[in-house]
């Protein structure tokens, strides 16, 4: 299932649990129990995301980095 931006409505379909795993984060959807996942090898801005069964693939683990312009 693709991830879409939508107006906030406080439903479980818009709630995510943030799980800390070492120095990375995984986002688990409250309604479906599935995890946010990058669908390609692209790791920069504009990467496509979808929900997928939670697992150990690195495509489900994220880290925050600052960019200096």
Secondary structure, DSSP 8 states (H G I E B T S, - for coil): -B---------GGG-EEEEEETTEEEEEETTT--EEEESSS--STT--EEEE---S-GGG-B-------
